Amino acid sequence: MAALIEAKGLQKTFGAITAVSSISLAVEKGEVLGFLGPNGAGKSTTMKMITGFLEPDAGQAAICGFDVQENPKAAKAQLGYLPEGAPAYGDMTPGNFLRFIAEIRGFEGSEIKGRVAAALARAGLGAVVDQRIETLSKGFKRRVGIAQAILHDPPVLIMDEPTDGLDPNQKHHVRELIREMAPHKAIIVSTHILEEVEAVCTRAVVIDKGRIVADGTAEDLLRRGRGYGAIAIKVRLADAERVSKALSGVAEVAGVETFDKTGDTIRLRAFAKTNTQPAKAIADRLSREQLPFEEIYVEHGRLDDVFRDITTSTQA
């Protein structure tokens, strides 16, 4: 299956600063790609080049097979884009703004009414449809931006921080909307919210200093974390030294560390040696020596820990 979004060797510099260096990626129908990176890593610049709103110094991008520089009108007809900040005309209402967008997109008559009504409903804008955009909260302004991006039901969606400024209920609504649309589209979601990757993305690309440093599923990224597959045990402080010594004596354990001290309890983390699964051996040792503990579990890892490990840029 041909990718609906393709980028090959994208590069962009601003004076002496290299914002993006040789970025290549492809997104197929049914994929939701989480695009991650520290502040200043080049995420927004890359997305602007893929959408044709910024000309690359080198490389090329295509939407549904249309080169965004050579055939921009055809490419953008297949694209819904939610840019950073989602600018709109503040003196318009959401209803009027979306009707304007529908006309720009070439719709006419009753189809405009249908498209606008559907976009308003899907973005949850019914309560503010006749309110001036400049008076809306940041969250509702963001939802106006989402509505304009999906109004023409494009096969490709590129969304820069779609849940920025939304409250927890609104974030849930937008994530559900992305999940609903995902089987029928190729979607890129740039986000700083790592839980969003696990919630809606089928794949994640991490960039740092303008280069791709990781590409895989959320599970693939989690496996890169040093805590992935470790055995965590919660014990009382009074028992910690004894339990730690016992864990260190298990053949499959490479090392033990302490973390998360709370009141009179602390957690121990036992790291597995390569190609071993120490859970059963640890459980047997604890049972045999009758060592007390409050809970034990296998760690799944945390994306924010992995993110810190694989990015080196200083966040602003």
Backbone bond lengths (Angstrom), bond angles and torsions (degrees), N, CA, C in turn:
res aa  C-N    CA-C-N  psi(-1)  N-CA   C-N-CA  omega(-1)  CA-C   N-CA-C  phi
1 M - - - 1.463 - - 1.535 110.19 -
2 A 1.319 116.46 129.87 1.466 120.46 179.86 1.522 110.07 -71.10
3 A 1.330 115.51 140.49 1.460 120.42 178.43 1.522 110.21 -68.23
4 L 1.330 116.31 141.01 1.471 120.66 176.36 1.528 111.56 -82.10
5 I 1.325 116.29 -24.28 1.464 121.79 175.67 1.519 107.65 -124.14
6 E 1.324 116.66 126.40 1.460 120.95 178.06 1.524 109.94 -135.25
7 A 1.316 115.50 134.74 1.459 121.59 172.73 1.520 107.61 -132.25
8 K 1.320 116.27 133.84 1.458 120.86 -178.33 1.526 110.18 -131.88
9 G 1.322 115.53 114.49 1.458 121.39 172.73 1.511 114.88 60.55
10 L 1.326 117.92 36.15 1.468 120.27 -178.80 1.529 110.86 -66.84
11 Q 1.340 114.79 133.12 1.458 120.57 177.42 1.526 108.96 -137.11
12 K 1.343 115.30 144.72 1.467 119.72 176.46 1.518 109.27 -153.67
13 T 1.337 114.93 129.82 1.458 120.91 174.98 1.517 109.58 -122.06
14 F 1.315 114.94 150.34 1.463 122.31 173.96 1.521 106.22 -124.84
15 G 1.331 115.49 98.36 1.459 119.27 -174.93 1.520 109.85 64.91
16 A 1.324 115.48 -124.18 1.465 120.06 -179.53 1.521 112.60 -86.54
17 I 1.320 116.38 -2.95 1.471 120.25 -176.06 1.522 110.37 -96.33
18 T 1.329 116.70 125.06 1.455 122.15 173.65 1.521 107.72 -91.38
19 A 1.325 116.14 107.19 1.466 120.59 -177.41 1.520 111.87 -82.32
20 V 1.323 116.30 -39.49 1.474 121.62 -178.72 1.518 108.12 -137.59
21 S 1.335 116.60 133.04 1.466 120.64 -176.53 1.524 110.31 -131.22
22 S 1.337 115.89 105.60 1.471 122.81 172.53 1.528 113.55 55.14
23 I 1.331 116.75 51.24 1.475 120.90 176.97 1.520 109.53 -85.75
24 S 1.324 116.33 127.12 1.459 123.03 174.75 1.522 108.72 -130.51
25 L 1.316 116.62 134.66 1.462 120.75 176.20 1.518 109.32 -160.19
26 A 1.328 115.81 162.23 1.457 121.88 178.12 1.518 108.41 -142.53
27 V 1.340 116.15 140.82 1.464 121.81 -180.00 1.522 108.41 -129.87
28 E 1.321 115.87 124.61 1.453 120.98 -178.29 1.527 111.28 -96.29
29 K 1.330 116.50 166.36 1.453 122.27 174.85 1.524 109.22 -56.87
30 G 1.330 116.49 134.57 1.458 121.40 -179.18 1.514 114.10 93.42
31 E 1.338 117.25 -8.50 1.464 120.54 179.45 1.528 110.83 -95.96
32 V 1.333 115.58 140.30 1.463 122.12 168.53 1.523 105.88 -116.77
33 L 1.314 115.69 108.94 1.463 121.41 -176.48 1.521 109.85 -95.21
34 G 1.319 116.53 118.98 1.459 120.98 172.44 1.519 109.22 -82.87
35 F 1.328 116.67 126.21 1.465 122.16 -176.21 1.517 107.46 -110.48
36 L 1.332 116.40 109.44 1.463 121.98 -169.96 1.513 111.62 -119.72
37 G 1.324 114.53 155.41 1.456 119.93 175.21 1.511 109.97 169.95
38 P 1.328 117.85 157.25 1.460 120.97 176.67 1.529 111.08 -63.49
39 N 1.324 116.52 166.57 1.459 120.23 173.82 1.536 109.21 -56.61
40 G 1.325 115.49 133.07 1.453 119.75 178.85 1.515 114.59 82.21
41 A 1.343 117.33 8.51 1.467 120.21 -177.75 1.517 112.45 -75.98
42 G 1.351 117.48 -19.81 1.459 120.53 179.43 1.518 114.20 113.56
43 K 1.334 117.49 11.65 1.468 120.54 -176.87 1.524 111.98 -62.87
44 S 1.332 116.97 -55.34 1.466 120.12 -176.60 1.528 111.33 -64.13
45 T 1.329 116.75 -38.13 1.467 120.17 178.43 1.527 110.26 -62.30
46 T 1.327 116.75 -43.40 1.470 120.34 178.70 1.517 110.75 -61.72
47 M 1.335 116.90 -44.26 1.461 120.31 -178.03 1.528 111.26 -66.40
48 K 1.318 116.86 -35.93 1.462 119.82 177.21 1.526 111.55 -66.20
49 M 1.323 116.84 -34.57 1.466 118.99 177.37 1.528 111.10 -72.44
50 I 1.332 117.30 -39.65 1.460 120.15 179.16 1.519 111.00 -63.92
51 T 1.329 117.03 -36.34 1.466 120.61 -178.65 1.522 113.06 -84.30
52 G 1.337 117.81 -7.01 1.453 120.19 178.26 1.512 114.64 87.12
53 F 1.318 117.78 8.48 1.463 120.69 179.91 1.525 112.52 -89.27
54 L 1.321 116.23 -5.20 1.457 121.47 176.64 1.526 107.27 -144.83
55 E 1.322 116.70 128.50 1.466 120.46 -177.65 1.526 110.28 -80.71
56 P 1.325 117.94 128.32 1.466 119.88 178.72 1.524 111.39 -73.66
57 D 1.321 116.52 155.12 1.458 121.00 172.57 1.518 110.13 -74.36
58 A 1.318 116.03 -29.64 1.468 121.72 178.01 1.522 108.08 -155.24
59 G 1.331 115.88 160.81 1.455 120.64 179.87 1.517 111.74 89.68
60 Q 1.326 115.21 179.10 1.455 119.86 -178.88 1.515 110.51 -148.79
61 A 1.332 115.24 160.67 1.459 121.72 177.50 1.519 108.33 -137.15
62 A 1.338 115.56 149.70 1.461 120.74 179.44 1.519 110.22 -139.84
63 I 1.336 115.10 142.91 1.454 123.08 174.73 1.525 107.44 -116.31
64 C 1.328 116.17 120.03 1.478 121.52 -178.29 1.526 112.05 51.55
65 G 1.320 115.86 35.84 1.457 121.14 178.10 1.509 115.57 87.61
66 F 1.323 118.08 -6.80 1.466 121.81 179.66 1.525 109.85 -94.89
67 D 1.320 116.64 121.75 1.460 121.19 177.09 1.528 109.06 -64.28
68 V 1.326 116.76 127.95 1.466 119.51 -172.63 1.518 112.89 -73.34
69 Q 1.328 117.66 -18.62 1.459 119.80 176.55 1.526 111.56 -93.03
70 E 1.324 117.07 -39.25 1.453 120.34 -177.65 1.531 112.74 -81.70
71 N 1.315 117.27 -29.54 1.464 121.21 -177.88 1.526 109.62 -138.06
72 P 1.341 116.88 62.13 1.466 120.36 -171.64 1.529 114.60 -63.15
73 K 1.318 117.61 -36.56 1.462 119.80 -177.23 1.526 110.68 -65.41
74 A 1.328 117.17 -44.55 1.464 120.59 179.45 1.526 110.98 -66.79
75 A 1.331 116.82 -39.53 1.465 120.43 179.87 1.527 110.99 -64.42
76 K 1.331 116.57 -46.47 1.467 119.90 -176.30 1.523 112.47 -71.97
77 A 1.326 117.24 -20.19 1.462 120.01 175.06 1.525 111.02 -67.16
78 Q 1.331 116.60 -24.30 1.464 121.82 -179.19 1.528 112.46 -94.83
79 L 1.320 116.29 4.70 1.461 121.09 -167.14 1.523 112.16 -121.85
80 G 1.327 115.97 136.63 1.449 122.29 165.78 1.515 108.03 -111.51
81 Y 1.324 117.60 126.20 1.466 121.38 -172.31 1.517 110.22 -126.56
82 L 1.309 115.83 124.23 1.456 122.43 172.33 1.523 107.27 -108.71
83 P 1.331 118.01 99.57 1.469 119.77 -176.74 1.519 111.63 -79.35
84 E 1.304 115.33 169.72 1.461 121.48 175.17 1.527 108.81 -60.53
85 G 1.313 116.86 128.34 1.460 120.84 179.78 1.507 114.22 85.38
86 A 1.335 118.65 -21.90 1.473 124.06 178.39 1.526 112.14 42.74
87 P 1.336 118.82 65.96 1.458 120.75 -178.89 1.522 112.14 -62.19
88 A 1.338 115.09 143.33 1.470 121.35 177.18 1.525 107.39 -147.46
89 Y 1.331 116.48 171.01 1.460 120.73 178.76 1.526 108.82 -83.00
90 G 1.346 115.33 111.17 1.452 120.28 -173.17 1.508 115.53 -62.90
91 D 1.345 118.00 -27.29 1.455 119.40 -177.90 1.525 112.08 -84.94
92 M 1.333 118.09 -2.45 1.461 121.51 174.45 1.529 110.54 -90.91
93 T 1.314 116.47 158.92 1.458 121.27 168.95 1.529 108.37 -88.78
94 P 1.339 118.38 162.28 1.468 118.90 175.47 1.527 112.50 -54.82
95 G 1.334 116.70 -40.48 1.462 119.71 179.69 1.516 112.39 -62.39
96 N 1.333 116.20 -47.09 1.464 120.33 179.91 1.528 111.81 -66.60
97 F 1.328 115.87 -39.51 1.461 120.17 -179.69 1.530 110.32 -63.29
98 L 1.307 117.37 -44.44 1.461 120.15 -178.93 1.528 111.57 -69.10
99 R 1.338 117.36 -33.17 1.468 119.20 174.70 1.526 110.38 -64.57
100 F 1.325 115.68 -39.17 1.463 120.97 176.66 1.531 110.70 -62.15
101 I 1.328 116.47 -44.94 1.461 121.04 178.89 1.532 110.41 -62.63
102 A 1.332 116.47 -40.64 1.464 120.02 179.30 1.529 111.08 -62.24
103 E 1.327 117.17 -39.85 1.462 120.34 178.14 1.518 110.86 -66.70
104 I 1.334 116.70 -41.42 1.463 121.04 177.44 1.530 110.15 -60.57
105 R 1.322 115.97 -35.93 1.463 121.50 179.87 1.530 112.27 -75.67
106 G 1.324 116.99 -7.07 1.456 120.21 174.99 1.513 115.99 95.52
107 F 1.342 117.36 9.80 1.458 119.58 177.56 1.518 110.31 -80.28
108 E 1.328 115.81 156.98 1.462 120.50 -177.43 1.528 110.31 -138.54
109 G 1.341 114.55 157.16 1.460 122.40 169.71 1.512 114.75 52.89
110 S 1.334 115.96 -131.63 1.459 121.60 -173.78 1.527 111.94 -65.94
111 E 1.338 117.61 -24.61 1.462 119.51 179.31 1.520 111.03 -66.51
112 I 1.334 117.29 -33.78 1.466 120.11 175.89 1.519 109.65 -60.39
113 K 1.333 116.09 -48.40 1.464 120.65 -178.92 1.522 111.03 -59.09
114 G 1.325 117.34 -44.36 1.460 121.51 -179.87 1.514 112.78 -65.58
115 R 1.337 116.73 -44.38 1.461 120.67 -179.83 1.528 111.30 -63.74
116 V 1.320 116.84 -43.76 1.463 121.42 -179.20 1.517 110.19 -64.60
117 A 1.317 117.25 -46.38 1.468 120.76 -179.51 1.521 111.07 -60.19
118 A 1.333 117.16 -42.19 1.460 120.90 -179.44 1.531 111.18 -66.02
119 A 1.346 116.81 -42.80 1.463 120.40 -179.56 1.528 111.28 -66.08
120 L 1.325 116.87 -40.89 1.469 120.71 177.60 1.519 110.79 -60.72
121 A 1.326 115.67 -43.98 1.463 119.90 -178.12 1.530 111.22 -67.45
122 R 1.320 117.26 -44.82 1.463 120.19 -176.31 1.526 111.79 -68.13
123 A 1.332 116.58 -30.98 1.468 120.24 178.99 1.524 112.40 -88.82
124 G 1.332 117.83 -2.70 1.464 120.82 178.09 1.515 114.05 68.54
125 L 1.336 116.15 43.67 1.470 120.73 -175.35 1.531 113.20 -106.96
126 G 1.325 117.94 9.83 1.453 120.63 -175.45 1.513 114.47 -56.89
127 A 1.333 117.23 -33.83 1.471 120.55 -175.96 1.521 112.90 -75.05
128 V 1.348 117.59 -17.49 1.471 119.40 -175.28 1.521 111.54 -125.70
129 V 1.321 117.56 20.16 1.458 121.38 -172.19 1.524 112.99 -59.61
130 D 1.348 117.93 -29.85 1.466 121.15 -178.02 1.528 112.93 -108.66
131 Q 1.325 116.93 16.14 1.465 121.03 -179.78 1.524 109.33 -98.14
132 R 1.334 117.52 140.69 1.470 120.46 179.96 1.522 110.17 -60.85
133 I 1.325 116.00 135.93 1.458 120.86 -175.67 1.524 111.71 -59.67
134 E 1.326 117.11 -35.81 1.465 119.97 -178.35 1.524 112.51 -64.73
135 T 1.331 118.03 -18.29 1.462 121.27 179.85 1.529 112.43 -94.78
136 L 1.324 117.50 -3.73 1.465 120.79 -176.66 1.528 111.40 -78.51
137 S 1.318 115.44 155.97 1.458 120.75 173.72 1.529 109.44 -67.95
138 K 1.333 115.67 164.78 1.470 120.38 179.05 1.523 110.62 -58.14
139 G 1.343 116.06 -39.51 1.456 119.59 -179.55 1.512 112.82 -63.66
140 F 1.352 117.13 -43.72 1.464 119.76 179.63 1.533 111.24 -69.57
141 K 1.338 117.31 -35.05 1.463 119.27 175.86 1.531 110.33 -61.57
142 R 1.341 115.34 -38.53 1.457 119.09 179.08 1.528 110.31 -64.70
143 R 1.315 116.30 -37.47 1.455 120.46 -179.49 1.534 111.58 -71.02
144 V 1.332 116.87 -30.00 1.474 119.37 172.06 1.531 109.39 -62.57
145 G 1.337 116.02 -41.66 1.454 120.16 178.13 1.524 111.72 -62.73
146 I 1.328 116.85 -40.18 1.469 120.49 177.41 1.521 109.93 -63.95
147 A 1.341 116.70 -42.25 1.472 120.56 -178.88 1.521 111.42 -60.58
148 Q 1.344 117.86 -41.96 1.470 118.95 179.97 1.516 111.07 -68.49
149 A 1.337 117.49 -29.70 1.462 120.21 -179.00 1.527 112.16 -71.61
150 I 1.341 116.74 -31.22 1.469 119.41 -175.58 1.525 112.63 -102.13
151 L 1.324 118.15 -3.08 1.461 122.33 -173.10 1.522 112.94 -54.00
152 H 1.318 118.37 -41.67 1.467 121.59 -176.34 1.526 112.76 -94.32
153 D 1.358 116.09 11.62 1.465 122.44 177.09 1.528 111.41 50.07
154 P 1.341 116.99 58.08 1.469 119.83 -175.51 1.532 111.66 -76.19
155 P 1.324 118.01 155.88 1.464 120.94 176.85 1.528 113.51 -74.37
156 V 1.340 116.70 -15.39 1.457 121.71 -179.53 1.526 109.66 -126.03
157 L 1.330 116.07 132.13 1.461 122.03 174.96 1.527 109.05 -124.93
158 I 1.324 115.89 131.25 1.457 121.44 174.73 1.519 107.06 -126.36
159 M 1.333 115.36 117.83 1.461 120.60 -169.18 1.522 110.01 -127.64
160 D 1.317 115.80 120.32 1.464 122.60 -179.06 1.529 108.22 -95.75
161 E 1.317 116.71 109.06 1.471 123.15 -179.47 1.536 111.56 51.98
162 P 1.332 119.33 61.50 1.462 120.65 -175.24 1.520 115.02 -63.98
163 T 1.341 118.21 -24.95 1.467 119.16 -178.88 1.524 112.60 -103.49
164 D 1.324 117.10 12.75 1.469 120.58 178.42 1.526 110.14 -61.37
165 G 1.317 116.85 125.96 1.458 121.25 177.32 1.512 114.85 85.03
166 L 1.324 118.26 -0.07 1.460 120.48 -178.46 1.524 110.64 -90.59
167 D 1.345 115.67 147.76 1.456 119.14 175.17 1.531 108.88 -78.71
168 P 1.333 118.95 170.60 1.475 120.62 -175.44 1.529 113.88 -55.11
169 N 1.334 117.91 -39.66 1.464 120.05 178.99 1.524 111.41 -66.33
170 Q 1.337 116.10 -40.62 1.460 120.51 179.28 1.531 110.98 -67.56
171 K 1.339 116.54 -38.66 1.470 119.96 176.74 1.522 110.23 -60.43
172 H 1.324 116.01 -43.87 1.464 119.94 179.03 1.524 110.66 -60.03
173 H 1.337 115.78 -42.31 1.465 120.54 -179.19 1.528 110.33 -62.05
174 V 1.330 117.36 -45.22 1.462 121.00 -178.12 1.521 110.74 -67.62
175 R 1.330 117.25 -40.15 1.461 119.78 178.18 1.525 111.20 -63.72
176 E 1.320 116.65 -39.75 1.463 119.65 176.86 1.531 110.66 -63.80
177 L 1.328 116.26 -38.50 1.459 120.55 178.05 1.524 111.00 -63.02
178 I 1.338 116.57 -43.29 1.469 120.57 178.69 1.523 110.05 -63.06
179 R 1.332 117.29 -43.80 1.464 120.53 178.89 1.527 111.18 -61.92
180 E 1.334 116.02 -38.71 1.457 120.77 -179.94 1.528 111.30 -64.80
181 M 1.328 116.70 -39.69 1.461 121.00 -176.98 1.528 112.92 -81.18
182 A 1.319 116.89 -23.12 1.465 122.38 -168.57 1.531 115.02 -53.14
183 P 1.338 120.89 -43.63 1.471 118.58 -175.94 1.518 114.26 -62.28
184 H 1.333 116.82 -20.33 1.459 120.42 -172.87 1.532 113.30 -106.98
185 K 1.337 117.19 1.58 1.460 119.85 -173.52 1.523 110.73 -140.45
186 A 1.324 115.24 168.06 1.458 122.50 165.11 1.524 106.20 -105.85
187 I 1.330 117.00 125.15 1.463 121.28 -171.50 1.525 110.06 -128.74
188 I 1.334 115.33 133.57 1.466 121.39 169.41 1.526 107.45 -112.99
189 V 1.321 115.55 128.96 1.463 121.71 177.57 1.518 108.29 -121.88
190 S 1.322 116.28 112.85 1.465 120.67 172.61 1.523 107.75 -86.32
191 T 1.322 117.47 131.67 1.454 119.23 -176.51 1.525 111.07 -154.14
192 H 1.327 115.27 152.18 1.461 121.84 169.76 1.530 110.27 -98.53
193 I 1.335 116.53 -7.36 1.462 121.18 -174.21 1.522 108.19 -93.48
194 L 1.334 116.21 102.48 1.449 119.97 -172.40 1.520 112.47 -67.10
195 E 1.324 117.74 -28.62 1.468 119.24 177.40 1.525 110.97 -64.43
196 E 1.334 116.06 -24.38 1.456 120.64 178.58 1.532 111.09 -65.62
197 V 1.321 116.03 -33.52 1.459 119.93 178.77 1.519 109.99 -62.79
198 E 1.333 116.38 -46.75 1.460 120.00 178.83 1.519 111.52 -68.04
199 A 1.345 116.65 -30.01 1.463 120.29 -175.47 1.522 112.99 -76.71
200 V 1.343 118.50 -39.77 1.472 119.07 -171.14 1.522 115.42 -129.55
201 C 1.330 118.94 -13.94 1.457 119.89 -171.11 1.525 112.35 -95.59
202 T 1.324 115.82 138.84 1.458 121.24 175.30 1.528 111.37 -88.04
203 R 1.321 115.90 -14.25 1.460 121.36 -175.90 1.516 108.20 -158.15
204 A 1.320 117.13 155.06 1.456 120.76 178.60 1.522 110.26 -136.39
205 V 1.327 114.73 140.42 1.462 122.37 172.26 1.525 107.19 -118.84
206 V 1.313 116.46 128.49 1.465 121.77 177.64 1.520 108.21 -109.51
207 I 1.341 115.91 127.99 1.467 118.93 175.68 1.513 109.57 -117.04
208 D 1.302 115.43 150.86 1.460 122.11 178.07 1.514 108.00 -147.30
209 K 1.317 116.40 130.43 1.459 121.85 -178.49 1.525 111.55 53.20
210 G 1.343 115.80 39.32 1.452 121.39 174.20 1.506 115.72 80.13
211 R 1.332 118.35 6.32 1.460 121.53 -179.37 1.526 111.05 -125.88
212 I 1.325 116.45 149.76 1.463 120.63 175.32 1.530 108.80 -75.09
213 V 1.347 115.56 126.06 1.467 119.91 179.65 1.529 111.78 -114.18
214 A 1.331 118.11 -9.40 1.463 121.18 176.39 1.515 109.07 -159.69
215 D 1.335 115.98 145.59 1.464 121.52 179.07 1.529 107.66 -152.18
216 G 1.323 116.86 117.14 1.455 119.95 179.56 1.517 110.90 173.75
217 T 1.320 116.65 -175.89 1.460 120.45 175.68 1.526 109.33 -72.52
218 A 1.328 115.88 167.46 1.467 119.70 176.38 1.524 110.35 -57.81
219 E 1.335 116.33 -38.45 1.464 120.43 178.15 1.524 111.08 -64.19
220 D 1.340 117.07 -40.59 1.466 120.77 177.03 1.531 110.89 -58.71
221 L 1.328 115.76 -43.39 1.461 119.68 -179.64 1.525 111.05 -67.24
222 L 1.328 116.59 -41.84 1.462 120.17 -179.99 1.532 111.04 -59.78
223 R 1.332 116.04 -36.07 1.457 119.69 -179.24 1.529 112.49 -65.06
224 R 1.340 116.30 -17.79 1.456 119.78 179.23 1.523 112.07 -80.88
225 G 1.327 117.37 -12.19 1.455 121.45 -179.34 1.524 111.94 -76.47
226 R 1.317 116.85 142.49 1.472 119.85 -177.25 1.522 111.80 -66.01
227 G 1.340 117.80 -21.24 1.452 119.76 -178.65 1.510 114.38 -89.84
228 Y 1.340 117.47 -4.51 1.465 120.40 -176.52 1.529 110.08 -64.30
229 G 1.330 116.94 125.49 1.459 121.80 178.28 1.514 114.62 81.91
230 A 1.354 117.48 -0.88 1.462 119.72 177.28 1.533 109.76 -70.57
231 I 1.315 116.68 156.82 1.458 122.30 178.13 1.523 108.09 -100.80
232 A 1.333 116.02 120.48 1.461 121.30 179.55 1.528 109.25 -103.68
233 I 1.316 115.91 136.08 1.467 121.28 -177.23 1.517 108.35 -133.83
234 K 1.326 116.11 126.40 1.457 121.77 177.27 1.519 109.05 -94.91
235 V 1.334 116.15 124.35 1.468 121.16 -178.08 1.527 109.40 -135.11
236 R 1.317 115.36 165.35 1.463 120.32 172.73 1.527 108.53 -74.43
237 L 1.331 115.68 147.61 1.464 120.22 -178.99 1.518 111.46 -54.54
238 A 1.324 116.16 -37.66 1.461 120.14 -177.72 1.523 112.22 -64.43
239 D 1.333 117.12 -23.89 1.466 120.66 -177.75 1.533 113.09 -101.75
240 A 1.332 116.92 -4.64 1.471 120.59 -169.89 1.524 112.67 -61.10
241 E 1.314 118.15 -43.72 1.467 120.25 -176.22 1.520 110.71 -64.91
242 R 1.346 116.52 -42.22 1.452 120.67 -179.68 1.517 111.58 -64.09
243 V 1.336 116.00 -44.91 1.465 120.28 -178.88 1.527 110.24 -66.91
244 S 1.324 116.86 -41.69 1.458 120.69 -179.99 1.531 111.43 -60.97
245 K 1.316 116.94 -41.28 1.457 121.30 179.11 1.525 111.04 -64.00
246 A 1.341 115.43 -40.25 1.466 119.74 179.25 1.530 110.98 -65.84
247 L 1.320 116.68 -41.42 1.468 120.54 179.54 1.519 110.82 -63.95
248 S 1.325 116.44 -39.73 1.468 120.59 -179.34 1.520 111.68 -63.66
249 G 1.330 116.36 -22.16 1.456 120.29 -179.87 1.516 114.25 -87.01
250 V 1.336 117.83 -2.85 1.463 121.27 178.10 1.530 108.68 -79.15
251 A 1.328 116.18 129.03 1.466 120.59 -172.75 1.519 113.04 -59.07
252 E 1.342 117.06 -33.23 1.468 120.58 -175.99 1.532 113.42 -82.18
253 V 1.328 117.82 -4.75 1.471 122.19 -175.45 1.528 110.55 -94.88
254 A 1.346 115.52 126.51 1.468 120.86 -179.30 1.519 112.53 -86.33
255 G 1.321 116.56 -25.77 1.458 120.04 -178.33 1.513 110.80 -179.93
256 V 1.328 115.84 162.72 1.464 121.72 -178.65 1.516 108.50 -132.05
257 E 1.338 116.77 137.11 1.459 121.06 174.98 1.524 109.25 -133.58
258 T 1.319 115.87 160.80 1.466 121.41 177.40 1.520 109.50 -107.14
259 F 1.339 116.41 150.13 1.464 121.38 176.97 1.519 109.16 -160.45
260 D 1.297 116.23 167.16 1.460 123.74 171.76 1.527 112.72 55.69
261 K 1.317 115.61 58.43 1.469 119.81 174.90 1.523 108.91 -75.43
262 T 1.323 117.19 126.13 1.465 122.57 -179.80 1.527 108.88 -138.12
263 G 1.336 116.41 112.59 1.458 119.65 -179.57 1.516 110.85 60.37
264 D 1.334 116.40 -121.86 1.459 120.11 -178.62 1.523 112.85 -101.96
265 T 1.357 116.12 19.15 1.467 120.00 177.38 1.528 110.40 -124.46
266 I 1.321 114.89 160.52 1.458 121.50 177.62 1.524 107.68 -150.48
267 R 1.333 116.47 156.70 1.460 120.41 178.35 1.523 109.25 -107.75
268 L 1.310 114.46 140.95 1.458 122.15 173.46 1.514 107.95 -108.05
269 R 1.313 116.75 143.62 1.462 121.57 177.93 1.534 108.14 -122.81
270 A 1.337 115.17 118.32 1.461 121.02 179.43 1.522 108.85 -102.30
271 F 1.339 116.49 119.59 1.463 121.81 -178.59 1.520 110.51 -89.49
272 A 1.324 115.42 136.83 1.461 120.43 -178.62 1.522 111.26 -81.47
273 K 1.335 115.58 143.92 1.456 119.34 169.60 1.522 109.01 -69.35
274 T 1.316 116.67 158.18 1.463 121.79 -177.71 1.524 111.23 -53.63
275 N 1.326 114.74 134.03 1.470 122.84 176.26 1.527 113.36 61.45
276 T 1.342 116.63 30.14 1.464 120.23 174.56 1.516 109.74 -125.00
277 Q 1.324 115.99 158.06 1.462 123.02 175.04 1.530 107.10 -128.29
278 P 1.329 116.36 96.48 1.463 120.09 -168.72 1.531 115.79 -83.76
279 A 1.335 118.25 0.17 1.458 119.91 -171.89 1.527 112.17 -55.68
280 K 1.329 117.77 -49.58 1.466 120.40 -176.80 1.527 110.85 -65.66
281 A 1.338 116.74 -42.76 1.463 120.09 -179.73 1.528 110.93 -62.85
282 I 1.342 116.59 -39.17 1.459 120.48 178.55 1.528 109.99 -66.05
283 A 1.330 116.83 -45.81 1.466 120.27 179.57 1.530 110.67 -60.19
284 D 1.337 116.50 -41.24 1.468 120.16 178.63 1.527 111.34 -63.16
285 R 1.333 116.96 -42.24 1.465 120.60 -179.82 1.529 110.81 -64.31
286 L 1.324 117.16 -44.27 1.461 120.34 179.40 1.522 111.10 -61.90
287 S 1.329 115.37 -40.84 1.467 119.83 -179.93 1.522 111.34 -69.04
288 R 1.333 116.99 -45.23 1.460 121.51 -176.71 1.525 111.37 -62.47
289 E 1.329 116.61 -39.82 1.463 120.07 -178.22 1.525 112.41 -93.62
290 Q 1.343 115.21 4.12 1.470 121.81 177.59 1.541 111.19 52.37
291 L 1.316 114.66 47.64 1.464 121.03 -179.75 1.527 109.54 -87.52
292 P 1.329 118.20 128.65 1.472 121.22 -176.64 1.534 111.94 -78.44
293 F 1.322 115.76 142.01 1.457 121.29 173.32 1.520 108.54 -152.01
294 E 1.338 116.35 158.33 1.457 121.07 -177.19 1.519 112.49 -97.02
295 E 1.338 117.93 -33.95 1.464 120.77 174.99 1.518 109.78 -158.53
296 I 1.336 114.50 156.93 1.455 121.03 179.00 1.529 108.16 -145.14
297 Y 1.322 116.61 138.09 1.458 119.52 -179.31 1.532 109.96 -158.45
298 V 1.332 114.52 159.51 1.468 120.78 175.69 1.524 108.15 -89.78
299 E 1.319 116.77 126.88 1.463 120.42 -178.61 1.529 111.14 -74.75
300 H 1.337 114.25 136.65 1.468 120.78 177.95 1.522 110.95 -91.59
301 G 1.317 116.33 -14.56 1.458 120.37 -177.76 1.518 111.96 92.96
302 R 1.319 116.23 167.11 1.457 122.61 -179.32 1.517 109.02 -130.92
303 L 1.335 115.72 131.13 1.464 119.61 -178.72 1.518 112.11 -62.70
304 D 1.329 117.41 -33.72 1.467 117.50 -178.71 1.536 110.91 -67.42
305 D 1.340 117.36 -33.04 1.460 119.61 175.85 1.533 110.42 -66.21
306 V 1.334 116.55 -44.19 1.460 120.94 178.82 1.523 110.27 -63.15
307 F 1.343 115.66 -42.42 1.466 121.02 179.80 1.531 110.47 -57.16
308 R 1.332 116.24 -45.21 1.483 119.48 179.37 1.518 111.15 -65.26
309 D 1.343 116.04 -36.44 1.458 119.61 -178.12 1.529 113.05 -67.03
310 I 1.350 116.39 -36.64 1.474 118.32 -171.61 1.510 113.56 -101.18
311 T 1.330 117.87 -1.02 1.466 119.74 174.45 1.524 108.64 -115.91
312 T 1.316 114.49 146.43 1.464 120.00 -174.86 1.509 113.02 -121.59
313 S 1.347 117.11 -6.08 1.469 119.70 -178.35 1.515 109.61 -69.74
314 T 1.309 115.80 146.95 1.448 121.29 173.27 1.508 108.86 -79.34
315 Q 1.322 116.91 121.48 1.462 119.81 -179.60 1.510 110.04 -76.58
316 A 1.358 114.09 140.60 1.461 119.82 -179.20 1.503 109.71 -75.84
